[in-house]
Amino acid sequence: MECLFCKIVNKEMEADIVYEDDRCVVIRDINPQAPVHLLVLPKDHIPSLREAKQEHRDTLGYLLNIASDIALKQGLDEGFRVVINDGARAGQSIFHLHIHLLGGRVMKWPPG
């Protein structure tokens, strides 16, 4: 499989890992859009949110809980944003589901 995030999860490629457990890996984004910009990656390859199945339900909730926990550990107790881009038109460039965790600055609305 040629998935960049699968290579990171499988330790075939280096990344700045902030957190890891048996279900996910959290890395720093290489093109940060905020002072804190992390990516929460499930270890299971799920191409996109719309391709997630019923059996991924627990994983999706788990990823959001991890994002919140990591945000607080990163000092983002005044607020943070989580984003999931689904599909190329939404800005998804790597087709392995991931959550963007952004913070450390005031976020604007609409986001883009």
trRosetta pair geometry for C-beta under 8 A, 3 or more apart (Angstrom, degrees):
i j d omega theta_ij theta_ji phi_ij phi_ji
1 6 5.3 -15 106 88 126 163
1 45 7.0 -87 -180 -84 162 165
3 6 3.8 73 79 7 111 112
3 7 6.7 -176 92 -13 58 80
3 45 6.1 136 36 -126 169 124
3 94 7.3 100 -162 -176 80 95
3 95 7.2 -100 -120 75 104 72
3 96 5.1 100 -175 -55 128 125
4 7 5.7 -56 -155 32 31 113
4 8 6.7 29 149 -17 65 102
4 13 7.0 -56 -161 54 66 164
4 94 5.4 -79 49 -132 118 129
4 96 7.3 -144 60 12 70 131
5 8 5.4 -47 -149 34 40 113
5 9 6.2 43 151 -19 68 103
5 39 8.0 -115 -113 136 119 137
5 41 5.1 -164 -169 -138 122 139
5 45 7.9 144 89 -112 102 81
5 94 5.8 114 -24 150 108 135
5 96 3.8 -146 52 77 133 150
5 98 6.4 -151 -107 -60 156 127
6 9 5.5 -52 -144 39 34 113
6 10 5.9 19 158 -6 67 113
6 45 5.5 -2 -83 -84 116 116
6 96 6.3 -163 -36 -99 79 149
7 10 6.0 -63 -138 49 26 101
7 12 4.2 -88 -157 73 79 108
7 13 4.0 49 132 1 112 117
8 11 7.7 32 -180 -74 30 29
8 12 7.7 -79 -53 52 21 71
8 13 5.2 -56 -75 74 60 100
8 14 7.8 -5 -121 121 79 9
8 15 4.6 25 -139 -15 120 137
8 25 6.5 -166 127 101 103 154
8 27 6.4 -45 174 -47 147 155
8 41 7.0 78 86 56 124 171
9 25 5.5 -164 -105 3 72 138
9 41 6.2 -132 -69 124 106 130
9 43 5.1 147 -160 -132 131 66
15 25 7.7 88 77 149 138 130
15 27 4.3 -27 151 -135 129 140
15 28 7.5 175 170 44 86 69
16 27 5.8 114 71 -163 60 81
16 28 4.1 -18 83 30 123 113
17 20 5.6 -6 -178 -39 130 114
17 25 6.1 -65 -129 -168 107 102
17 26 7.0 101 -161 75 64 55
17 27 5.5 -46 -97 -96 50 79
18 26 4.6 -61 64 107 101 102
18 27 6.5 166 4 -109 87 21
18 28 6.3 108 -42 -46 111 78
18 38 5.9 -50 18 -127 152 130
18 70 6.5 83 120 -152 128 126
18 74 7.9 -4 -170 -76 145 112
19 24 7.8 19 108 103 99 96
19 25 7.4 166 91 -158 60 40
19 26 4.1 25 49 37 95 119
19 66 7.1 -177 108 -174 144 110
19 70 5.7 -120 -2 -98 148 119
20 24 7.3 -148 -137 101 49 52
20 25 4.8 2 -108 -113 91 74
20 26 7.2 -146 -65 24 53 69
21 24 6.2 24 50 47 87 70
21 66 7.9 -141 21 -111 124 132
22 43 7.3 -74 158 1 41 155
23 42 6.7 -44 163 -144 76 74
23 43 5.9 -142 -171 11 26 111
23 59 6.6 -161 -173 -126 117 86
23 62 5.9 -36 130 134 152 149
24 40 6.0 3 177 -177 136 83
24 41 6.0 153 -161 81 80 50
24 42 5.4 -53 -100 -108 87 41
24 43 6.1 -129 -85 -25 30 81
24 62 7.1 -179 -24 123 128 108
24 63 6.0 143 -92 -104 150 80
24 66 5.7 -170 67 39 151 175
25 40 8.0 164 85 -155 41 43
25 41 4.9 -16 62 62 86 107
25 43 6.7 96 -14 -77 92 79
26 38 5.4 16 179 171 99 125
26 39 7.0 170 -152 82 54 46
26 40 5.2 -16 -103 -102 88 66
26 41 7.3 177 -85 19 35 75
26 66 6.8 -158 -57 149 124 118
26 70 5.5 -165 -153 -103 170 162
26 101 7.7 -6 -149 19 114 138
27 38 6.7 158 82 -158 32 76
27 39 5.3 -15 61 56 84 96
27 41 6.8 13 8 -3 104 120
28 32 7.2 -36 177 -70 90 112
28 37 7.0 76 -163 83 67 69
28 38 5.9 -54 -101 -105 44 69
28 39 7.8 57 148 13 5 83
29 32 5.1 132 79 -84 105 62
29 33 7.3 -23 96 4 154 79
29 37 4.2 -56 32 124 127 106
29 38 6.6 -151 -20 -104 85 15
29 39 5.5 108 -75 -31 83 101
29 100 7.1 26 -66 -131 139 92
31 37 8.0 -72 92 112 46 150
32 35 7.4 45 157 -131 137 8
32 36 7.8 -125 -151 159 127 8
32 37 3.7 162 -137 34 82 132
33 37 5.4 116 37 -100 66 146
33 100 7.9 11 39 -175 123 137
33 102 6.2 -37 81 -118 98 131
34 37 5.0 133 49 -62 80 95
34 81 7.9 144 -34 40 162 110
34 102 4.2 105 18 -165 146 95
34 103 6.0 116 136 39 142 16
34 104 5.5 139 156 52 97 98
34 105 5.4 -146 -148 28 92 109
34 107 7.7 -24 -99 -85 138 89
35 103 7.2 -59 65 104 88 52
35 104 3.0 -108 64 121 114 145
35 105 5.8 129 -1 -30 102 96
36 71 7.8 123 125 -129 146 67
36 74 5.1 106 -137 157 150 141
36 75 8.0 177 -54 60 148 86
36 76 6.2 -112 56 -64 156 123
36 80 7.4 -52 85 -122 126 114
36 101 7.1 -47 134 120 101 89
36 102 6.7 145 90 -156 73 35
36 103 4.6 -12 62 64 119 80
36 104 4.3 132 2 -22 90 122
37 100 6.8 -21 -161 -166 84 95
37 101 7.2 155 -152 81 34 57
37 102 5.3 9 -105 -106 75 77
38 67 8.0 173 89 -131 115 77
38 70 6.4 -104 88 134 163 139
38 74 7.4 -148 -20 -62 136 156
38 100 7.6 143 78 -160 45 46
38 101 4.4 -14 62 59 94 110
39 98 4.8 1 -172 174 104 130
39 99 7.0 146 -159 72 52 47
39 100 6.2 -26 -100 -99 70 54
39 101 7.4 -167 -78 16 20 84
40 63 5.2 135 133 -167 127 94
40 66 5.8 144 -143 96 132 114
40 67 5.0 -86 -33 -76 155 92
40 70 7.3 177 -84 26 111 148
40 98 6.4 155 71 -164 50 71
40 99 4.1 -10 51 55 108 103
40 101 6.1 72 -24 -26 104 115
41 96 6.7 22 -145 128 105 115
41 97 7.9 137 -141 93 58 61
41 98 5.0 -22 -92 -109 71 101
42 45 7.9 -175 93 -72 98 17
42 46 6.0 28 61 14 140 111
42 56 7.9 4 -145 -151 173 106
42 59 5.3 47 -125 175 137 124
42 63 6.0 -66 -66 -75 92 127
42 97 6.1 15 19 81 114 107
42 98 7.9 -144 8 -90 70 57
44 56 7.3 -149 91 -113 141 99
44 59 6.5 -63 37 -123 127 162
45 96 5.8 -70 -139 -125 75 99
46 49 7.9 60 135 -85 119 31
46 51 6.3 171 -179 93 77 97
46 52 5.3 32 -172 -92 137 78
46 56 5.7 83 -99 -123 145 150
46 59 7.5 155 -26 104 145 145
46 96 7.1 93 61 -161 50 55
46 97 4.2 -14 88 7 101 127
47 51 4.7 17 59 54 99 155
47 95 4.7 -3 -161 162 86 97
47 96 6.6 -53 -119 -91 36 37
47 97 6.8 62 92 -34 18 81
48 51 4.8 85 55 12 78 103
48 52 7.6 -111 101 -26 45 78
48 86 5.1 104 -178 -146 109 79
48 87 6.4 60 -148 -53 153 60
48 92 6.5 43 -113 -177 108 172
48 95 6.1 -46 -52 -152 93 81
48 97 5.9 142 -125 -77 17 84
49 52 5.6 -31 -160 -4 40 117
49 60 7.9 86 -132 -119 86 126
49 84 5.4 84 -53 146 135 136
49 86 4.5 -69 36 -96 109 126
49 97 5.9 116 -61 -121 58 115
50 86 5.6 108 -17 -178 97 130
50 87 7.3 22 9 -45 131 104
51 97 7.9 -145 61 -53 95 113
52 56 4.2 -116 -164 79 93 146
52 57 7.8 124 153 -67 115 48
52 59 8.0 -148 -146 73 118 112
52 60 6.2 60 -168 -63 158 127
52 97 6.7 52 -65 -73 107 158
53 56 5.3 103 54 2 61 102
54 57 5.9 -16 -172 -27 45 114
56 59 4.8 -60 -164 45 67 118
56 60 5.8 71 138 -30 88 98
57 60 5.9 -54 -150 30 29 110
57 61 6.8 21 157 -9 62 106
58 61 6.0 -59 -152 41 33 108
58 62 6.0 37 151 -24 67 110
59 62 5.4 -56 -145 37 31 116
59 63 6.3 35 156 -24 66 102
60 63 5.9 -50 -150 29 29 112
60 64 6.9 26 153 -14 61 103
61 64 5.8 -57 -154 35 35 110
61 65 6.5 35 150 -18 67 105
62 65 5.7 -56 -151 37 33 112
62 66 6.3 33 152 -19 67 105
63 66 5.7 -53 -147 37 32 112
63 67 6.4 38 151 -24 64 103
63 99 5.6 147 153 -9 117 135
64 67 5.5 -47 -148 31 34 116
64 68 6.6 34 153 -17 63 103
64 82 6.9 83 -129 167 81 172
64 99 7.1 168 -86 -102 58 164
65 68 5.8 -55 -152 36 32 111
65 69 6.4 32 152 -18 66 107
66 69 5.6 -54 -146 38 33 112
66 70 6.1 29 158 -16 68 109
67 70 6.0 -59 -145 40 26 107
67 71 6.2 33 154 -27 63 107
67 82 5.3 62 153 -103 154 129
67 99 5.4 -72 -77 116 138 144
67 101 4.9 -172 -152 -85 97 122
68 71 5.6 -51 -146 30 29 116
68 72 6.7 26 157 -15 62 104
69 72 6.1 -61 -157 36 29 107
69 73 6.5 24 150 -14 65 110
70 73 5.5 -57 -146 41 35 112
70 74 6.1 33 153 -19 68 109
70 101 6.5 49 89 141 118 174
71 74 5.8 -62 -149 40 28 109
71 76 4.3 -73 179 65 84 128
71 80 4.3 -123 -147 15 133 163
71 101 5.9 -137 -74 -171 95 124
71 103 6.1 100 -146 -12 99 152
72 75 7.8 67 -179 -58 32 13
72 76 6.6 -92 -79 59 29 75
72 77 5.8 60 -131 -81 74 81
74 103 6.9 125 102 67 126 128
74 104 7.9 -74 142 -58 113 104
75 104 7.9 59 88 -92 100 86
76 79 6.7 -85 171 81 88 27
76 80 4.2 45 155 -59 141 117
76 103 3.8 26 -123 139 133 163
76 104 6.7 -72 -96 -51 97 64
79 103 6.7 176 107 -129 56 108
79 107 7.4 -124 132 10 121 112
80 101 6.2 7 164 -173 130 82
80 102 6.4 159 -169 82 80 45
80 103 3.6 -48 -112 -70 89 126
81 100 7.7 -4 109 108 89 95
81 101 7.7 158 82 -155 51 39
81 102 4.6 -17 61 63 98 100
81 103 6.7 166 17 -69 68 71
81 107 5.1 107 -40 -94 134 162
81 111 7.7 145 -173 -99 154 136
82 99 5.4 -13 -165 -177 103 112
82 100 6.8 150 -157 78 47 58
82 101 5.8 -12 -102 -99 77 65
82 102 7.7 175 -82 21 29 75
83 99 7.2 141 67 -164 41 61
83 100 4.2 -15 59 56 96 112
83 102 6.9 19 1 0 112 117
83 111 7.4 -173 -100 161 132 165
84 97 7.1 0 -150 -160 115 86
84 98 7.5 170 -125 86 77 40
84 99 5.6 -41 -77 -105 88 67
84 100 7.4 -178 -74 15 36 80
85 90 4.4 171 -163 121 78 100
85 91 4.2 -94 -137 76 146 88
85 92 4.1 179 115 -62 102 74
85 100 7.5 44 -12 -11 94 121
86 90 5.2 31 55 47 51 156
86 92 6.0 31 -122 -35 10 138
87 90 4.9 82 64 14 81 104
87 92 5.6 107 50 29 15 123
88 91 7.8 93 -173 -36 31 8
88 92 6.1 -82 -74 64 33 80
88 93 7.5 76 -121 -90 70 50
91 112 7.8 48 -50 100 145 140
92 95 6.5 79 146 -90 117 62
94 98 7.1 22 82 7 112 132
102 107 7.0 104 109 -91 117 121
103 107 8.0 -55 -108 -46 51 112
107 111 7.3 -18 177 -98 106 96
108 111 7.0 140 85 -100 71 49
